[in-house]
Amino acid sequence: MRALIIGASGQVGATLTSLCVRRKIEVYGTSRKGQGFLYLDLAEPASIAAAFEKARPEAVFLCSAMTHVDGCERDPGLAGRINAEGPALVAAECRKAGAKLVYFSTEYVFDGKDGPYAEDAPVNPVSVYGRTKLDGERAALALEGALAVRTTVVYGYNPASKNFIMQLINNQRSGAKMRVPSDQFSNPTYAPELAAAVLDLAAADAAGIYNVVGPDWLSRYDFALKACEAFGFDPSFIEPKLTDELCQAAARPLKAGLKTEKLAAKLGRGLPPAGDSLRKIAAIIKQYE
Ligand SMILES: NC(=O)c1ccc[n+]([C@@H]2O[C@H](COP(=O)([O-])OP(=O)(O)OC[C@H]3O[C@@H](n4cnc5c(N)ncnc54)[C@H](OP(=O)(O)O)[C@@H]3O)[C@@H](O)[C@H]2O)c1
């Protein structure tokens, strides 16, 4: 398989790229900046066509998105171009190339009133990010054989990333307080396990929507406490807050999260518990101390 990873500089794309290299899959990665990547901007159709011409992919993993949820709320026009129109352009290139499309979607397609959600639960996004990602998901799935992977709260040890666990580690190191919502429930997902499951789903030619998340359904505050326990951190720098108190621009789905029975039936396994993944990160932290 020759793979094109759109958004290889991001958390998920970089993890997926490393795994492709380890599995000896020929891989091209894109970014709007930085060396060693093909240039691709989802808002520039010509750059998408040029990257396809260079990579001639058999499988395309669309990890790029405008992921800043409050930023999307403030600039819905740009969010629509990147998160909704961009995937439609990528799907059109995949159709021309005969390539399989794997699109990364989100639990933010739901309103968070009665999660965790199965793949066929009715969607109802409450933010610009959620609405534009849902439009992107639909554009991707309009392509025959496309796979849409819904995930959430992706974390891993990656100093270049601002994922929740890296924020927690950085705040602990700098002595800063960290305000963490105690009323947002979901399934934290370890990036390397997400990447492995997605490559396995693609290899099994899975199509349609699959939830790929960790098995623990817990509040962000409880996840922070679990991480502190695994890392040996005194958790007193973590301050529980209600989402309303954080005054964020975009609404959040509160009782969200995703069910993974469909994933387990397809692969014969789910993702490991968060405690196992956090202990792996604890070992990495120790190496750098
Ligand atoms: N992280 C999570 O918790 C989470 C949860 C649910 C769903 N997802 C979805 O999973 C995917 C990957 O997320 P992530 O955490 O890896 O995101 P990330 O770390 O924020 O990376 C975002 C990627 O998008 C690229 N990008 C941004 N604007 C672009 C544009 N105009 N054109 C082309 N590329 C652009 C960035 O590349 P450059 O800036 O280098 O160009 C970067 O590679 C996204 O689709 C996201 O919606 C993530």
The ligand as an SDF file (V2000), in Angstrom:
LIG
                    3D

 48 52  0  0  0  0  0  0  0  0999 V2000
   -6.9250   15.3490   18.8150 N   0  0  0  0  0  0  0  0  0  0  0  0
   -8.1290   14.9830   19.1830 C   0  0  0  0  0  0  0  0  0  0  0  0
   -8.4270   14.8500   20.3800 O   0  0  0  0  0  0  0  0  0  0  0  0
   -9.1780   14.6770   18.1440 C   0  0  0  0  0  0  0  0  0  0  0  0
  -10.4380   14.2890   18.5710 C   0  0  0  0  0  0  0  0  0  0  0  0
  -11.4000   14.0160   17.6110 C   0  0  0  0  0  0  0  0  0  0  0  0
  -11.1090   14.1140   16.2670 C   0  0  0  0  0  0  0  0  0  0  0  0
   -9.8820   14.5140   15.8890 N   0  0  0  0  0  0  0  0  0  0  0  0
   -9.6180   14.6590   14.4540 C   0  0  0  0  0  0  0  0  0  0  0  0
   -8.4290   13.9400   14.1550 O   0  0  0  0  0  0  0  0  0  0  0  0
   -7.7050   14.6240   13.1430 C   0  0  0  0  0  0  0  0  0  0  0  0
   -6.2630   14.8270   13.5890 C   0  0  0  0  0  0  0  0  0  0  0  0
   -6.2500   15.6190   14.7670 O   0  0  0  0  0  0  0  0  0  0  0  0
   -4.8710   16.0490   15.4560 P   0  0  0  0  0  0  0  0  0  0  0  0
   -5.0780   16.0110   16.9080 O   0  0  0  0  0  0  0  0  0  0  0  0
   -3.7550   15.3220   14.8440 O   0  0  0  0  0  0  0  0  0  0  0  0
   -4.7980   17.5830   15.0160 O   0  0  0  0  0  0  0  0  0  0  0  0
   -3.5710   18.5860   15.1450 P   0  0  0  0  0  0  0  0  0  0  0  0
   -2.4760   18.0160   15.9490 O   0  0  0  0  0  0  0  0  0  0  0  0
   -4.1800   19.9010   15.5430 O   0  0  0  0  0  0  0  0  0  0  0  0
   -3.0540   18.6990   13.6410 O   0  0  0  0  0  0  0  0  0  0  0  0
   -3.8140   19.3550   12.6840 C   0  0  0  0  0  0  0  0  0  0  0  0
   -3.2230   19.0650   11.3160 C   0  0  0  0  0  0  0  0  0  0  0  0
   -4.0220   19.7600   10.3560 O   0  0  0  0  0  0  0  0  0  0  0  0
   -3.1390   20.4320    9.4610 C   0  0  0  0  0  0  0  0  0  0  0  0
   -3.8270   21.5990    8.9250 N   0  0  0  0  0  0  0  0  0  0  0  0
   -4.3860   22.6200    9.5970 C   0  0  0  0  0  0  0  0  0  0  0  0
   -4.9230   23.4900    8.7160 N   0  0  0  0  0  0  0  0  0  0  0  0
   -4.7020   22.9790    7.4730 C   0  0  0  0  0  0  0  0  0  0  0  0
   -5.0030   23.4130    6.1600 C   0  0  0  0  0  0  0  0  0  0  0  0
   -5.6150   24.5720    5.9030 N   0  0  0  0  0  0  0  0  0  0  0  0
   -4.6270   22.6310    5.1310 N   0  0  0  0  0  0  0  0  0  0  0  0
   -3.9620   21.4630    5.3400 C   0  0  0  0  0  0  0  0  0  0  0  0
   -3.6360   21.0190    6.5550 N   0  0  0  0  0  0  0  0  0  0  0  0
   -4.0130   21.7700    7.6000 C   0  0  0  0  0  0  0  0  0  0  0  0
   -1.9160   20.7970   10.2970 C   0  0  0  0  0  0  0  0  0  0  0  0
   -0.8020   20.8690    9.4360 O   0  0  0  0  0  0  0  0  0  0  0  0
    0.1220   22.1580    9.1680 P   0  0  0  0  0  0  0  0  0  0  0  0
   -0.2600   23.2180   10.1690 O   0  0  0  0  0  0  0  0  0  0  0  0
    1.5260   21.6380    9.3410 O   0  0  0  0  0  0  0  0  0  0  0  0
   -0.1760   22.5040    7.7710 O   0  0  0  0  0  0  0  0  0  0  0  0
   -1.7820   19.5410   11.1660 C   0  0  0  0  0  0  0  0  0  0  0  0
   -1.0520   18.5480   10.4980 O   0  0  0  0  0  0  0  0  0  0  0  0
   -8.4740   15.9100   12.8590 C   0  0  0  0  0  0  0  0  0  0  0  0
   -9.2700   15.7080   11.7380 O   0  0  0  0  0  0  0  0  0  0  0  0
   -9.3510   16.0980   14.0580 C   0  0  0  0  0  0  0  0  0  0  0  0
  -10.5490   16.7810   13.7390 O   0  0  0  0  0  0  0  0  0  0  0  0
   -8.8990   14.7880   16.7890 C   0  0  0  0  0  0  0  0  0  0  0  0
  1  2  1  0
  2  3  2  0
  2  4  1  0
  4  5  1  0
  4 48  2  0
  5  6  2  0
  6  7  1  0
  7  8  2  0
  8  9  1  0
  8 48  1  0
  9 10  1  0
  9 46  1  0
 10 11  1  0
 11 12  1  0
 11 44  1  0
 12 13  1  0
 13 14  1  0
 14 15  2  0
 14 16  1  0
 14 17  1  0
 17 18  1  0
 18 19  2  0
 18 20  1  0
 18 21  1  0
 21 22  1  0
 22 23  1  0
 23 24  1  0
 23 42  1  0
 24 25  1  0
 25 26  1  0
 25 36  1  0
 26 27  1  0
 26 35  1  0
 27 28  2  0
 28 29  1  0
 29 30  1  0
 29 35  2  0
 30 31  1  0
 30 32  2  0
 32 33  1  0
 33 34  2  0
 34 35  1  0
 36 37  1  0
 36 42  1  0
 37 38  1  0
 38 39  2  0
 38 40  1  0
 38 41  1  0
 42 43  1  0
 44 45  1  0
 44 46  1  0
 46 47  1  0
M  CHG  2   8   1  16  -1
M  END
$$$$
